[in-house]
Amino acid sequence: AGFQSGDEFRWLSRVSYRTKELQDAYPNRGFGKNERNNWETLSALQGIRELLERTLATYDWGQNFVAGNLVCKPVVDETNRQLAAVARQYNDNLTSLMIENQLRDSDRSRRWSKEVVDHSRSASNDKVLKEWLNKWMPLAIPAIEGYCSLLPDSNKASEAALSGIENFHKTLWID
C-alpha cells in the first residue's frame, strides 16, 4: 500500500509536468486551463467522475478497498492503457511510454491487492467481497465507455478496457 501511494504521487507529478510541457508547446489548446470545467461538465467524463467521487466518499475500509483497488484503479489503469495505444498510433511516444511505465507500477498494485484478497478469504468475507464487487462493477461500465468515447480511432477501446478488468478479476478468487 505504501508503494502504491508513492506510485500514485509519482504519476501525479508526471501528469503535472507533462501538462506544463503541453501548455508551453501548445498555448492555444487550453492545457492546464479547462480541466476542472471539463471534469465537471463534459458528459463523457461523468461516469468516471461518479466512480471516483463515490469511491472517495466510501468510508468503510473493506468496501473502499474493493471499490478502489478492485474496480476504480483498474478502470483508470485500463483506460490509460487504451490512451497509450492511441498515443502510439499518433506517434506520441512520450505519452505512450509514460503511461506504459506507470502501468508497471499498477502491476505491483494488482499483486498486493490480490494478496489482501487471498489473506482475507473466509466464507463470510468471500460473500461480502463479492457483494461489494457486484455493487461497484456496474459503475465501471459507463466510466470506461464515456472515457474511451473521447479517444480517436478507438472503436474497441472500451471492450478492451473492460476485458482487462475482467482478466484481472479472474486472477482473484472472485468469480
C-alpha positions as CSV (number, residue, x, y, z in Angstrom):
1,A,0.0,0.0,0.0
2,G,2.9,2.3,0.8
3,F,4.5,1.6,-2.6
4,Q,1.1,2.3,-4.3
5,S,0.9,5.7,-2.6
6,G,4.3,6.6,-3.8
7,D,3.5,5.3,-7.3
8,E,0.3,7.5,-7.4
9,F,2.2,10.6,-6.3
10,R,4.9,10.0,-8.9
11,W,2.2,9.6,-11.6
12,L,0.5,12.8,-10.4
13,S,3.9,14.6,-10.7
14,R,4.4,13.2,-14.2
15,V,1.0,14.4,-15.3
16,S,1.6,17.8,-13.9
17,Y,5.0,18.2,-15.6
18,R,3.5,16.8,-18.9
19,T,0.6,19.2,-18.7
20,K,3.0,22.2,-18.3
21,E,5.1,20.9,-21.2
22,L,2.0,20.7,-23.4
23,Q,0.8,24.1,-22.1
24,D,4.1,25.7,-23.2
25,A,4.3,23.9,-26.5
26,Y,0.6,24.5,-27.4
27,P,-0.5,27.6,-25.6
28,N,-3.8,27.9,-27.6
29,R,-5.0,24.5,-26.8
30,G,-6.1,25.2,-23.2
31,F,-3.8,22.7,-21.4
32,G,-3.9,23.4,-17.7
33,K,-6.8,25.8,-18.0
34,N,-10.1,23.9,-18.7
35,E,-9.6,20.6,-16.8
36,R,-11.9,21.3,-13.9
37,N,-14.7,22.6,-16.2
38,N,-14.3,19.5,-18.4
39,W,-14.3,17.2,-15.4
40,E,-17.5,18.8,-14.0
41,T,-19.4,19.3,-17.3
42,L,-18.2,17.0,-20.1
43,S,-20.8,14.2,-20.4
44,A,-18.2,11.6,-21.5
45,L,-16.3,12.1,-18.1
46,Q,-19.3,11.9,-15.8
47,G,-19.2,8.1,-15.5
48,I,-15.6,8.1,-14.4
49,R,-16.2,11.1,-12.2
50,E,-19.1,9.4,-10.4
51,L,-17.0,6.2,-9.9
52,L,-14.0,8.2,-8.5
53,E,-16.1,10.5,-6.3
54,R,-18.2,7.7,-4.9
55,T,-15.1,5.7,-4.1
56,L,-13.6,8.7,-2.3
57,A,-16.8,9.0,-0.2
58,T,-16.8,5.4,0.9
59,Y,-15.6,5.3,4.5
60,D,-15.8,1.5,5.2
61,W,-12.2,0.3,4.7
62,G,-13.1,-3.0,3.2
63,Q,-15.6,-1.6,0.8
64,N,-13.2,1.2,-0.1
65,F,-10.5,-1.4,-0.8
66,V,-12.9,-3.3,-3.2
67,A,-14.1,-0.1,-4.8
68,G,-10.7,1.5,-5.1
69,N,-8.3,-1.4,-5.8
70,L,-10.5,-3.9,-7.5
71,V,-12.7,-1.6,-9.6
72,C,-11.7,2.1,-9.7
73,K,-8.0,1.8,-10.1
74,P,-8.3,-0.9,-12.7
75,V,-10.8,1.3,-14.6
76,V,-8.2,4.1,-14.6
77,D,-5.4,1.7,-15.5
78,E,-7.2,0.1,-18.4
79,T,-8.5,3.3,-19.8
80,N,-4.9,4.7,-19.6
81,R,-3.8,1.5,-21.4
82,Q,-6.2,2.5,-24.2
83,L,-4.9,6.1,-24.2
84,A,-1.3,4.7,-24.5
85,A,-2.4,2.7,-27.6
86,V,-3.9,5.8,-29.2
87,A,-0.9,7.9,-28.3
88,R,1.3,5.3,-30.0
89,Q,-1.0,5.2,-33.0
90,Y,-0.5,9.0,-33.4
91,N,3.3,8.9,-32.8
92,D,3.1,10.5,-29.3
93,N,5.8,8.2,-28.0
94,L,6.4,10.2,-24.8
95,T,2.8,9.9,-23.6
96,S,2.7,6.2,-24.5
97,L,6.0,5.5,-22.7
98,M,4.9,7.4,-19.6
99,I,1.7,5.5,-19.4
100,E,3.3,2.2,-20.0
101,N,5.8,2.9,-17.2
102,Q,3.0,3.8,-14.8
103,L,1.2,0.5,-15.8
104,R,4.3,-1.4,-14.5
105,D,3.6,0.2,-11.1
106,S,-0.1,-0.8,-11.5
107,D,1.0,-4.4,-11.8
108,R,2.6,-4.2,-8.3
109,S,-0.7,-2.7,-7.0
110,R,-2.7,-5.6,-8.5
111,R,-0.3,-8.1,-6.9
112,W,-0.7,-6.7,-3.4
113,S,-4.4,-6.2,-3.9
114,K,-4.7,-9.9,-4.8
115,E,-2.6,-10.8,-1.6
116,V,-5.1,-8.8,0.5
117,V,-8.0,-10.7,-1.0
118,D,-6.2,-14.0,-0.5
119,H,-5.4,-13.1,3.1
120,S,-9.0,-12.2,3.9
121,R,-10.5,-15.4,2.5
122,S,-13.3,-17.0,4.5
123,A,-16.8,-18.0,3.7
124,S,-18.3,-14.8,5.2
125,N,-15.7,-12.5,3.8
126,D,-16.0,-14.1,0.3
127,K,-19.7,-13.3,0.3
128,V,-19.2,-9.7,1.4
129,L,-16.4,-9.0,-1.0
130,K,-18.4,-10.5,-3.9
131,E,-21.4,-8.3,-2.9
132,W,-19.2,-5.2,-2.9
133,L,-17.6,-6.1,-6.3
134,N,-21.1,-6.6,-7.7
135,K,-22.2,-3.2,-6.3
136,W,-19.2,-1.3,-7.8
137,M,-18.7,-3.0,-11.2
138,P,-21.8,-1.5,-12.8
139,L,-20.3,1.9,-12.2
140,A,-17.2,0.8,-14.2
141,I,-19.0,0.3,-17.5
142,P,-20.2,3.9,-18.0
143,A,-16.9,5.2,-16.7
144,I,-15.0,3.1,-19.3
145,E,-17.4,3.8,-22.2
146,G,-17.5,7.5,-21.6
147,Y,-13.8,8.0,-21.3
148,C,-13.0,5.7,-24.3
149,S,-15.5,7.6,-26.4
150,L,-13.1,10.6,-26.2
151,L,-10.3,8.6,-27.8
152,P,-9.9,9.0,-31.5
153,D,-9.9,5.9,-33.7
154,S,-10.5,3.5,-30.8
155,N,-13.6,1.6,-31.7
156,K,-12.9,-1.3,-29.5
157,A,-11.2,0.6,-26.7
158,S,-14.0,0.2,-24.1
159,E,-14.3,-3.6,-24.8
160,A,-10.5,-4.0,-24.4
161,A,-10.5,-1.9,-21.2
162,L,-13.4,-3.9,-19.7
163,S,-11.7,-7.2,-20.8
164,G,-8.5,-6.1,-19.0
165,I,-10.5,-5.6,-15.7
166,E,-12.3,-8.9,-16.2
167,N,-8.9,-10.6,-16.7
168,F,-7.6,-9.0,-13.5
169,H,-10.7,-10.3,-11.6
170,K,-10.1,-13.8,-13.0
171,T,-6.7,-13.8,-11.2
172,L,-8.6,-13.3,-7.9
173,W,-10.7,-15.9,-6.3
174,I,-13.8,-13.8,-7.1
175,D,-16.0,-15.2,-9.9
